[in-house]
């Protein structure tokens, strides 16, 4: 039996590189989630503009921007705390979440809804942003390389075993 496969490139003589954990996971997730959410939010804003004009457009963008700010704070905390204390980042996520929920609630109750705000498009923009942000985060986490075990220390004779 013969093969019709092409031979392909020749193997290199150099050593195979070591794959380590993803560098700056939180900032990568922040960039990926922000970009995906912003794109979806612009499309939602265009739909809002078609149906309700500038009021719908700005309401959808405002709702989505609040959600993006809410989630971005968590990823920024993860980045700054996770560098030095990865296991402590989860506890700080919980504390940050509580502070954000209370803080945003206080701001919304104190300021109230602006007169120009279209409630339906505000909600649609927020929901679209939550769904897309979470989907982008899940995709980013699925592609991340998280180091689970500590690498063994090299022995004095130069071997890893």
Secondary structure, 3 states (H helix, E strand, C coil): CCCCCCCCCCCCCCCCCCCCCCCCHHHHHHHHHHHHHHHHHHHHHHHHHHHHHHHHHHHHHHHHHHHHHHHHHHHHHHHHHHCCCHHHHHHHHHHHHHHHHHHHHHHHHHHCCCCCCCHHHHHHHHHHHHHHHHHHHHHHHHHCCCCCCCCCCCCCCCCCC
